[in-house]
Amino acid sequence: MFCNECGAQNPDTNQFCRNCGKPLKHHTPAAAPQAAAAPIPPRPAPAPAYQPAQAVPAAAVPAALPAAAPKRAWNLLGIASLLTGILSWGILTVILAVIAILLGIVSLVLFRKKSGRIGISSVLGILLAMGALAATILLA
């Protein structure tokens, strides 16, 4: 049996269409027609109708949170690396240069993991420390 609304094929025992849910009209067999008519092909099923979303009660919707200010990712280890890299040019060159390089590497890894960016202060600290070490080696 075919649904009169959507044209979907249903078993003869169904009272409602399994596609659109409309009640099926059962045809009682009438007297057999004289000539066998060609079977009517079923209509294609229409696209499902748009159903707007159900309104949510106001009590179920949480109150809007205040907009949080964007967090600035401060790279404190990178700044420490930069400062020790600068200081390594004047005093305790080897010790401060090694500390600046180590702080810079740790800072690069942690800052990259935290914010997804590269801390420029870390890179500058490492470069300054390497320059101080190179100058010390060349001048010695």
C-alpha positions as CSV (number, residue, x, y, z in Angstrom):
1,M,0.0,0.0,0.0
2,F,1.2,3.5,-0.9
3,C,0.7,6.6,1.3
4,N,-1.6,9.2,-0.2
5,E,0.4,12.0,1.3
6,C,4.1,11.1,0.6
7,G,3.9,8.1,-1.7
8,A,6.0,5.9,0.5
9,Q,5.3,2.1,0.3
10,N,3.9,0.6,3.5
11,P,2.8,-2.9,4.5
12,D,-0.9,-3.5,4.1
13,T,-1.3,-4.0,7.8
14,N,-0.1,-0.5,8.8
15,Q,-2.6,2.0,9.7
16,F,-0.2,5.0,9.6
17,C,2.6,5.8,7.1
18,R,6.0,4.9,8.4
19,N,7.5,7.8,6.5
20,C,5.2,10.7,7.2
21,G,3.0,9.3,10.0
22,K,-0.3,10.3,8.3
23,P,-3.2,7.8,8.5
24,L,-3.4,5.4,5.6
25,K,-6.6,5.0,3.8
26,H,-7.4,1.4,3.1
27,H,-9.1,0.8,-0.1
28,T,-11.8,-1.9,-0.2
29,P,-11.5,-4.0,-3.3
30,A,-14.2,-3.0,-5.7
31,A,-15.4,-5.0,-8.7
32,A,-12.4,-5.9,-10.9
33,P,-12.1,-3.4,-13.7
34,Q,-12.6,-4.6,-17.2
35,A,-9.2,-3.7,-18.5
36,A,-6.1,-3.9,-16.4
37,A,-4.8,-0.4,-16.0
38,A,-1.1,0.3,-15.8
39,P,0.0,0.7,-12.2
40,I,0.5,4.2,-11.1
41,P,4.1,4.7,-9.9
42,P,4.4,6.1,-6.4
43,R,5.1,9.8,-6.0
44,P,8.6,10.5,-4.8
45,A,8.8,11.3,-1.1
46,P,9.0,15.1,-0.5
47,A,11.9,16.6,1.4
48,P,11.1,16.8,5.2
49,A,9.4,20.0,6.1
50,Y,11.4,22.6,8.0
51,Q,10.7,22.4,11.7
52,P,11.8,25.4,13.7
53,A,13.7,24.7,16.9
54,Q,11.6,24.5,20.1
55,A,11.8,27.6,22.3
56,V,13.8,27.0,25.4
57,P,12.3,28.4,28.6
58,A,14.2,31.3,30.0
59,A,14.9,29.5,33.2
60,A,16.8,26.8,31.3
61,V,19.2,29.2,29.6
62,P,22.2,30.1,31.8
63,A,22.9,33.8,32.4
64,A,25.5,35.2,30.0
65,L,28.9,35.4,31.5
66,P,30.7,38.7,31.4
67,A,33.3,38.8,28.6
68,A,36.7,38.0,30.0
69,A,39.5,40.3,29.1
70,P,42.0,38.6,26.7
71,K,44.9,37.1,28.6
72,R,48.3,38.3,27.8
73,A,50.8,35.5,27.8
74,W,53.8,36.9,29.6
75,N,57.0,35.1,29.0
76,L,58.8,35.6,32.3
77,L,61.4,33.0,31.6
78,G,62.1,34.6,28.3
79,I,62.5,38.0,29.9
80,A,64.9,36.5,32.5
81,S,66.8,34.9,29.6
82,L,67.0,38.3,27.9
83,L,68.3,40.0,31.0
84,T,70.9,37.4,31.8
85,G,72.0,37.5,28.1
86,I,72.5,41.3,28.4
87,L,74.3,41.0,31.7
88,S,76.6,38.2,30.3
89,W,78.3,40.9,28.1
90,G,79.6,42.6,31.2
91,I,80.0,40.3,34.2
92,L,80.4,36.6,34.8
93,T,80.3,36.1,31.0
94,V,80.4,32.3,30.9
95,I,78.1,31.6,33.8
96,L,75.5,34.1,32.9
97,A,75.6,33.1,29.2
98,V,75.0,29.5,30.0
99,I,72.1,30.4,32.4
100,A,70.7,32.7,29.6
101,I,70.8,29.9,27.1
102,L,69.2,27.4,29.4
103,L,66.5,29.8,30.5
104,G,65.8,30.7,26.8
105,I,65.4,27.1,25.7
106,V,63.1,26.2,28.6
107,S,61.2,29.4,28.0
108,L,60.8,28.6,24.3
109,V,59.4,25.2,25.0
110,L,57.0,26.2,27.7
111,F,55.8,29.4,26.0
112,R,55.2,27.6,22.7
113,K,53.2,24.9,24.5
114,K,51.2,27.5,26.5
115,S,50.3,30.1,23.8
116,G,51.4,28.5,20.5
117,R,53.7,31.3,19.7
118,I,57.5,31.8,19.9
119,G,58.7,34.2,22.7
120,I,61.0,36.8,21.0
121,S,62.6,37.6,24.4
122,S,63.7,34.0,24.7
123,V,65.3,34.0,21.2
124,L,67.0,37.4,21.9
125,G,68.3,36.1,25.2
126,I,69.8,33.0,23.6
127,L,71.4,35.0,20.8
128,L,72.9,37.6,23.2
129,A,74.3,34.8,25.4
130,M,75.8,33.0,22.3
131,G,77.3,36.3,21.1
132,A,78.8,36.9,24.5
133,L,80.3,33.4,24.6
134,A,81.7,33.8,21.1
135,A,83.2,37.2,21.9
136,T,84.8,35.8,25.0
137,I,86.3,32.8,23.1
138,L,87.6,35.0,20.3
139,L,89.1,37.6,22.6
140,A,90.7,35.1,24.9
